[in-house]
């Protein structure tokens, strides 16, 4: 398995299915996902400078009429956090300003969609809201995480940070104008080394490119791919047996995941790390999470196996 010269991944354009509203909303009803992704790709990205509450803002008021565009379609660009509230709800008045401030700080990396449950009872029913404040995260048309009640700002900040990292990695759509792709002859040496099976030479070639041009659009992802393959090679064929014999050894599990990825078992690599994340806590859990997110970047969001794994990561974290 050799890394191809990568393009810039666009999960919005690659998504194939989307949840849409049925009646008011039914997030379990999956249909016309490619159409939702196409609409999201055509729409302007969320703006941190647009007036709060306006369509396209990083903080938007949502109704039954706008839920499709501002939540489901938008979630193919960035994660959308639903804040379900009511005027009479005291805890809502504590939590909502915190979420609004975090959304402003996010600079368009995620959207806060505010839903007045009294004005939109069908939405509340479709989302199975049992009490408020209720917060639900939507990514690529599906619910991926939630919590209930007013929580401290530190916990809300962590919720958002984990959500963004597990979905887009913090990338802001439209944040930089994309230049047309131009063939770079510096990549030829790295690719020739890969053809020879010389991973060390390929790694050195990509590193040399990045030393000259740290933001090179192809060399960064290619370097990460090569580094995974090198780790898989160093782990050796008995990495899986060692990992199975020591299920609580995070280092052994990450090496086994690298080996699985390097031999083409992408789903197996993801699931092994997800299992570690489900069973651990603290620093060990964070090590496994960071390694899994790195593998997401290596595979690329255009791969259809990445989006379900990201949703599984959010479920495991929350």
Secondary structure as a PSIPRED ss2 file (coil, helix, strand):
# PSIPRED VFORMAT (PSIPRED V4.0)

   1 X C   1.000  0.000  0.000
   2 X C   1.000  0.000  0.000
   3 X C   1.000  0.000  0.000
   4 X C   1.000  0.000  0.000
   5 X C   1.000  0.000  0.000
   6 X C   1.000  0.000  0.000
   7 X C   1.000  0.000  0.000
   8 X C   1.000  0.000  0.000
   9 X C   1.000  0.000  0.000
  10 X C   1.000  0.000  0.000
  11 X H   0.000  1.000  0.000
  12 X H   0.000  1.000  0.000
  13 X H   0.000  1.000  0.000
  14 X H   0.000  1.000  0.000
  15 X C   1.000  0.000  0.000
  16 X C   1.000  0.000  0.000
  17 X C   1.000  0.000  0.000
  18 X C   1.000  0.000  0.000
  19 X E   0.000  0.000  1.000
  20 X C   1.000  0.000  0.000
  21 X C   1.000  0.000  0.000
  22 X C   1.000  0.000  0.000
  23 X C   1.000  0.000  0.000
  24 X C   1.000  0.000  0.000
  25 X C   1.000  0.000  0.000
  26 X C   1.000  0.000  0.000
  27 X C   1.000  0.000  0.000
  28 X C   1.000  0.000  0.000
  29 X C   1.000  0.000  0.000
  30 X E   0.000  0.000  1.000
  31 X C   1.000  0.000  0.000
  32 X C   1.000  0.000  0.000
  33 X H   0.000  1.000  0.000
  34 X H   0.000  1.000  0.000
  35 X H   0.000  1.000  0.000
  36 X H   0.000  1.000  0.000
  37 X H   0.000  1.000  0.000
  38 X H   0.000  1.000  0.000
  39 X H   0.000  1.000  0.000
  40 X H   0.000  1.000  0.000
  41 X H   0.000  1.000  0.000
  42 X H   0.000  1.000  0.000
  43 X C   1.000  0.000  0.000
  44 X C   1.000  0.000  0.000
  45 X C   1.000  0.000  0.000
  46 X C   1.000  0.000  0.000
  47 X E   0.000  0.000  1.000
  48 X C   1.000  0.000  0.000
  49 X C   1.000  0.000  0.000
  50 X C   1.000  0.000  0.000
  51 X C   1.000  0.000  0.000
  52 X C   1.000  0.000  0.000
  53 X E   0.000  0.000  1.000
  54 X C   1.000  0.000  0.000
  55 X C   1.000  0.000  0.000
  56 X C   1.000  0.000  0.000
  57 X E   0.000  0.000  1.000
  58 X C   1.000  0.000  0.000
  59 X E   0.000  0.000  1.000
  60 X E   0.000  0.000  1.000
  61 X E   0.000  0.000  1.000
  62 X C   1.000  0.000  0.000
  63 X C   1.000  0.000  0.000
  64 X C   1.000  0.000  0.000
  65 X C   1.000  0.000  0.000
  66 X C   1.000  0.000  0.000
  67 X H   0.000  1.000  0.000
  68 X H   0.000  1.000  0.000
  69 X H   0.000  1.000  0.000
  70 X H   0.000  1.000  0.000
  71 X H   0.000  1.000  0.000
  72 X H   0.000  1.000  0.000
  73 X H   0.000  1.000  0.000
  74 X H   0.000  1.000  0.000
  75 X H   0.000  1.000  0.000
  76 X H   0.000  1.000  0.000
  77 X C   1.000  0.000  0.000
  78 X C   1.000  0.000  0.000
  79 X E   0.000  0.000  1.000
  80 X E   0.000  0.000  1.000
  81 X E   0.000  0.000  1.000
  82 X E   0.000  0.000  1.000
  83 X E   0.000  0.000  1.000
  84 X E   0.000  0.000  1.000
  85 X E   0.000  0.000  1.000
  86 X C   1.000  0.000  0.000
  87 X C   1.000  0.000  0.000
  88 X C   1.000  0.000  0.000
  89 X C   1.000  0.000  0.000
  90 X H   0.000  1.000  0.000
  91 X H   0.000  1.000  0.000
  92 X H   0.000  1.000  0.000
  93 X H   0.000  1.000  0.000
  94 X H   0.000  1.000  0.000
  95 X H   0.000  1.000  0.000
  96 X H   0.000  1.000  0.000
  97 X H   0.000  1.000  0.000
  98 X H   0.000  1.000  0.000
  99 X H   0.000  1.000  0.000
 100 X H   0.000  1.000  0.000
 101 X H   0.000  1.000  0.000
 102 X H   0.000  1.000  0.000
 103 X H   0.000  1.000  0.000
 104 X H   0.000  1.000  0.000
 105 X H   0.000  1.000  0.000
 106 X H   0.000  1.000  0.000
 107 X C   1.000  0.000  0.000
 108 X C   1.000  0.000  0.000
 109 X C   1.000  0.000  0.000
 110 X E   0.000  0.000  1.000
 111 X E   0.000  0.000  1.000
 112 X E   0.000  0.000  1.000
 113 X E   0.000  0.000  1.000
 114 X E   0.000  0.000  1.000
 115 X E   0.000  0.000  1.000
 116 X E   0.000  0.000  1.000
 117 X C   1.000  0.000  0.000
 118 X C   1.000  0.000  0.000
 119 X C   1.000  0.000  0.000
 120 X C   1.000  0.000  0.000
 121 X H   0.000  1.000  0.000
 122 X H   0.000  1.000  0.000
 123 X H   0.000  1.000  0.000
 124 X H   0.000  1.000  0.000
 125 X H   0.000  1.000  0.000
 126 X H   0.000  1.000  0.000
 127 X C   1.000  0.000  0.000
 128 X C   1.000  0.000  0.000
 129 X C   1.000  0.000  0.000
 130 X C   1.000  0.000  0.000
 131 X C   1.000  0.000  0.000
 132 X C   1.000  0.000  0.000
 133 X C   1.000  0.000  0.000
 134 X E   0.000  0.000  1.000
 135 X E   0.000  0.000  1.000
 136 X E   0.000  0.000  1.000
 137 X E   0.000  0.000  1.000
 138 X E   0.000  0.000  1.000
 139 X E   0.000  0.000  1.000
 140 X C   1.000  0.000  0.000
 141 X C   1.000  0.000  0.000
 142 X E   0.000  0.000  1.000
 143 X E   0.000  0.000  1.000
 144 X E   0.000  0.000  1.000
 145 X E   0.000  0.000  1.000
 146 X E   0.000  0.000  1.000
 147 X E   0.000  0.000  1.000
 148 X E   0.000  0.000  1.000
 149 X C   1.000  0.000  0.000
 150 X C   1.000  0.000  0.000
 151 X C   1.000  0.000  0.000
 152 X C   1.000  0.000  0.000
 153 X H   0.000  1.000  0.000
 154 X H   0.000  1.000  0.000
 155 X H   0.000  1.000  0.000
 156 X H   0.000  1.000  0.000
 157 X H   0.000  1.000  0.000
 158 X H   0.000  1.000  0.000
 159 X H   0.000  1.000  0.000
 160 X H   0.000  1.000  0.000
 161 X H   0.000  1.000  0.000
 162 X H   0.000  1.000  0.000
 163 X H   0.000  1.000  0.000
 164 X H   0.000  1.000  0.000
 165 X H   0.000  1.000  0.000
 166 X H   0.000  1.000  0.000
 167 X H   0.000  1.000  0.000
 168 X C   1.000  0.000  0.000
 169 X C   1.000  0.000  0.000
 170 X C   1.000  0.000  0.000
 171 X C   1.000  0.000  0.000
 172 X C   1.000  0.000  0.000
 173 X C   1.000  0.000  0.000
 174 X C   1.000  0.000  0.000
 175 X C   1.000  0.000  0.000
 176 X C   1.000  0.000  0.000
 177 X C   1.000  0.000  0.000
 178 X C   1.000  0.000  0.000
 179 X C   1.000  0.000  0.000
 180 X C   1.000  0.000  0.000
 181 X C   1.000  0.000  0.000
 182 X C   1.000  0.000  0.000
 183 X C   1.000  0.000  0.000
 184 X C   1.000  0.000  0.000
 185 X C   1.000  0.000  0.000
 186 X H   0.000  1.000  0.000
 187 X H   0.000  1.000  0.000
 188 X H   0.000  1.000  0.000
 189 X H   0.000  1.000  0.000
 190 X H   0.000  1.000  0.000
 191 X H   0.000  1.000  0.000
 192 X H   0.000  1.000  0.000
 193 X H   0.000  1.000  0.000
 194 X H   0.000  1.000  0.000
 195 X H   0.000  1.000  0.000
 196 X H   0.000  1.000  0.000
 197 X C   1.000  0.000  0.000
 198 X C   1.000  0.000  0.000
 199 X H   0.000  1.000  0.000
 200 X H   0.000  1.000  0.000
 201 X H   0.000  1.000  0.000
 202 X H   0.000  1.000  0.000
 203 X H   0.000  1.000  0.000
 204 X H   0.000  1.000  0.000
 205 X H   0.000  1.000  0.000
 206 X H   0.000  1.000  0.000
 207 X H   0.000  1.000  0.000
 208 X H   0.000  1.000  0.000
 209 X H   0.000  1.000  0.000
 210 X H   0.000  1.000  0.000
 211 X H   0.000  1.000  0.000
 212 X H   0.000  1.000  0.000
 213 X C   1.000  0.000  0.000
 214 X C   1.000  0.000  0.000
 215 X C   1.000  0.000  0.000
 216 X C   1.000  0.000  0.000
 217 X C   1.000  0.000  0.000
 218 X C   1.000  0.000  0.000
 219 X H   0.000  1.000  0.000
 220 X H   0.000  1.000  0.000
 221 X H   0.000  1.000  0.000
 222 X H   0.000  1.000  0.000
 223 X H   0.000  1.000  0.000
 224 X H   0.000  1.000  0.000
 225 X H   0.000  1.000  0.000
 226 X H   0.000  1.000  0.000
 227 X H   0.000  1.000  0.000
 228 X H   0.000  1.000  0.000
 229 X H   0.000  1.000  0.000
 230 X H   0.000  1.000  0.000
 231 X H   0.000  1.000  0.000
 232 X H   0.000  1.000  0.000
 233 X H   0.000  1.000  0.000
 234 X H   0.000  1.000  0.000
 235 X H   0.000  1.000  0.000
 236 X C   1.000  0.000  0.000
 237 X C   1.000  0.000  0.000
 238 X C   1.000  0.000  0.000
 239 X H   0.000  1.000  0.000
 240 X H   0.000  1.000  0.000
 241 X H   0.000  1.000  0.000
 242 X H   0.000  1.000  0.000
 243 X H   0.000  1.000  0.000
 244 X H   0.000  1.000  0.000
 245 X H   0.000  1.000  0.000
 246 X C   1.000  0.000  0.000
 247 X C   1.000  0.000  0.000
 248 X C   1.000  0.000  0.000
 249 X C   1.000  0.000  0.000
 250 X H   0.000  1.000  0.000
 251 X H   0.000  1.000  0.000
 252 X H   0.000  1.000  0.000
 253 X H   0.000  1.000  0.000
 254 X H   0.000  1.000  0.000
 255 X H   0.000  1.000  0.000
 256 X H   0.000  1.000  0.000
 257 X H   0.000  1.000  0.000
 258 X H   0.000  1.000  0.000
 259 X H   0.000  1.000  0.000
 260 X H   0.000  1.000  0.000
 261 X H   0.000  1.000  0.000
 262 X H   0.000  1.000  0.000
 263 X C   1.000  0.000  0.000
 264 X C   1.000  0.000  0.000
 265 X C   1.000  0.000  0.000
 266 X H   0.000  1.000  0.000
 267 X H   0.000  1.000  0.000
 268 X H   0.000  1.000  0.000
 269 X H   0.000  1.000  0.000
 270 X H   0.000  1.000  0.000
 271 X H   0.000  1.000  0.000
 272 X H   0.000  1.000  0.000
 273 X H   0.000  1.000  0.000
 274 X H   0.000  1.000  0.000
 275 X H   0.000  1.000  0.000
 276 X H   0.000  1.000  0.000
 277 X H   0.000  1.000  0.000
 278 X H   0.000  1.000  0.000
 279 X H   0.000  1.000  0.000
 280 X C   1.000  0.000  0.000
 281 X C   1.000  0.000  0.000
 282 X H   0.000  1.000  0.000
 283 X H   0.000  1.000  0.000
 284 X H   0.000  1.000  0.000
 285 X H   0.000  1.000  0.000
 286 X H   0.000  1.000  0.000
 287 X H   0.000  1.000  0.000
 288 X H   0.000  1.000  0.000
 289 X H   0.000  1.000  0.000
 290 X H   0.000  1.000  0.000
 291 X H   0.000  1.000  0.000
 292 X H   0.000  1.000  0.000
 293 X H   0.000  1.000  0.000
 294 X H   0.000  1.000  0.000
 295 X H   0.000  1.000  0.000
 296 X H   0.000  1.000  0.000
 297 X H   0.000  1.000  0.000
 298 X H   0.000  1.000  0.000
 299 X H   0.000  1.000  0.000
 300 X C   1.000  0.000  0.000
 301 X C   1.000  0.000  0.000
 302 X C   1.000  0.000  0.000
 303 X C   1.000  0.000  0.000
 304 X H   0.000  1.000  0.000
 305 X H   0.000  1.000  0.000
 306 X H   0.000  1.000  0.000
 307 X H   0.000  1.000  0.000
 308 X H   0.000  1.000  0.000
 309 X H   0.000  1.000  0.000
 310 X H   0.000  1.000  0.000
 311 X H   0.000  1.000  0.000
 312 X H   0.000  1.000  0.000
 313 X H   0.000  1.000  0.000
 314 X H   0.000  1.000  0.000
 315 X H   0.000  1.000  0.000
 316 X H   0.000  1.000  0.000
 317 X H   0.000  1.000  0.000
 318 X C   1.000  0.000  0.000
